[in-house]
């Protein structure tokens, strides 16, 4: 499992769309497996779940990105999982890291993080 968290300025919808668009156009040939969009008062929470077949490990990996924000402050949390092998321990070839690093790269190119 691999994860990444950042707090950025903006609105949750724009940041979530930036992540979605950047990830889908990253060349990783992923698909959006599911999403949710909730609002409570001023807080907006958008969850995106991506899925990718990883040939080098022979199974699927997933990336869950939660974007939550209010008042111009947005938290982005990305968790990659499912790309390990082994019945009794999980040996990872780094596929989860690749997925999470893609989110970092998207946010960096968009100017949200440095």
C-alpha angles and dihedrals in degrees: 000000000000130000143186132188132188138167114217139172119254138060125305096239094053093045092047091050090048090053092045095047094043093047095047090049095044095098093244092117094229130157132216103248095185147330143195133200121196134171126198112181104306095342118100120194120189121181123194122188117196127190130200135174108232109205094191092062097029097233144072127281126200134206121201117195121188117193115188128172151156135171096015095306118109130187118207118196121181125186123184119196147148101060098104127107131213134073098234102029133018116245110188126200090202098265092130090053091052091054094047093045088055089060090050090051093049092052091046094050090048090054096245094119134020 
